[in-house]
């Protein structure tokens, strides 16, 4: 009981602090952080269709198949409708809350895999505050990403139990959790499958274990059949093939992957990459002891699905950090004070694992500093997302004006100088204004026309016109075969506001009319 209270207290404390980190920026923002416009429109489509799955989403008038796993959309739509809570407010707050729940879910998994509760506790400290484990989850798009990681962690733990305890009793929970992952997020489902196959090959490899895996797989397919059969019946396999192809276009090749692996730059830490350094120490500690399980798991996530891999790589990386602290760093600190070294073996005496884990003056000082350092920079990461990547009241006022003062069939080009897959203005514009943004790429990853990479390139070329004149824009329209009626220019980049070359040219051109302007946004129409 004493150990249960100690573990519960530690997990509860880190979850509470992790929640405060994650929710600080959403609470103080005026809008969901960064992205989520596509998901917002899909939830509205679901509500408008009385929660029957639509064939297409109305987002950007692009005839995009409604093929995304829909569980999160149903959940947010139901809560909004039943509780009469504004959907945007839910998308602003709830992803951060769900993200905090991944902290205890990670501990449940780490406790099964690592050698001791000490290592699991230290790994939890790393996971709770490493930015890459939550930064994309607390955004508006975290509607699906946060739930996906939560269910993936729980499903991975169940898969590990299934192939380590080798009991049929683990199958029902495996089926339920696996189905929840599939219904929620495609990349989370991919990494859950990769992990489950790896766990089987490492821990079991028996015919009986394969039989259990097949039973679980059939159960998951059966429970998720109402969704994927509907999609296949309506659209064939095209949306799924398109999603796979788009993921490849947005990934790096194997040589770049090797370079990135050696850089070990996955954690998104804003200053000193302390968690990454501790993870490297833990990785080599495991290699020196010929313990390769977590190492190979980490490499599989990096190699097989690199597009979303950096998020899920935080799971073994945090475990590396826990091992590095427990086996190398903290024993070294105890040696400085001539204190007894922590045993390298698994601690089996449940009653005193906490006192052994945190014994030593320098150990206590180091862990307090580590906690303060990681939590403060986690707060900084969340604040940076709000400051640099989130729509402001000025943006929303401009969107409202466009919706109320431009024809419904208007064709907009947006020049925001953002990135094709990380541009809050470009994603939210069609969702809020209900006007066509002809270069926006969000959602097209579900259209199997082979042009996703072309769209990415087309978007980037358009952004280059912001620092040129109308000749660039006309050439872009001619090369892409896309005509436009309006130009929307965002002059603000982070905290810096400036006139773009194009906006200055258009203001002096008789061919265009300045119909709306603030310090941050200007809108032109063709005369």
Number of C-alpha atoms within 10 A of each C-alpha: 8 11 15 11 10 15 19 12 12 17 21 14 12 22 22 16 15 26 19 17 25 31 22 16 26 26 15 11 18 17 21 29 30 26 25 24 24 21 26 23 21 25 24 20 22 20 20 11 11 10 15 11 19 18 15 17 23 20 26 25 15 15 14 19 21 22 25 23 19 20 19 23 24 18 12 23 24 18 15 19 12 9 9 9 14 12 17 17 16 17 25 27 25 21 28 30 17 23 29 27 19 26 26 21 20 26 25 18 20 26 19 16 20 18 16 22 23 24 26 27 23 23 30 29 28 29 29 31 30 28 27 20 27 30 22 22 26 32 31 31 22 30 29 26 25 30 24 28 31 23 26 31 28 24 28 23 26 24 28 26 21 26 26 17 12 17 13 16 11 18 20 15 16 26 23 17 22 28 23 25 30 27 24 25 24 20 23 27 22 19 24 27 20 17 22 21 18 19 22 19 14 15 18 18 14 13 9 14 20 16 12 19 22 12 17 24 17 13 19 22 17 13 17 19 13 10 18 21 13 14 22 14 9 14 17 13 14 17 23 21 16 20 21 15 18 21 18 15 16 15 15 15 12 11 9 11 15 14 11 14 14 9 9 14 14 20 20 16 20 13 7 11 17 17 26 23 16 22 26 18 21 26 23 16 18 19 14 10 8 9 13 13 16 19 18 14 18 22 14 18 25 21 16 12 18 22 18 18 22 20 24 23 22 25 23 24 28 31 32 32 30 31 29 26 24 25 21 18 18 23 21 18 19 19 13 13 12 10 15 12 17 18 12 12 9 12 16 11 8 13 13 13 18 17 10 15 21 17 18 22 13 18 21 16 13 15 16 11 12 16 16 12 14 23 23 13 19 25 19 17 24 23 19 16 19 24 18 16 20 23 21 19 12 13 19 18 13 23 23 14 13 22 17 11 11 16 11 13 10 16 20 23 25 24 25 21 20 19 13 20 15 13 19 22 26 27 25 28 27 24 24 18 20 20 22 21 26 19 24 25 20 23 22 20 25 22 22 18 11 13 15 24 16 13 19 19 13 19 25 17 15 20 21 15 21 23 15 16 16 16 11 17 21 15 13 18 16 11 10 13 8 13 14 17 16 22 23 25 24 27 21 18 15 13 7 9 13 12 17 18 14 19 27 13 13 20 14 11 12 9 11 18 17 18 13 15 14 13 12 18 21 19 22 21 20 13 10
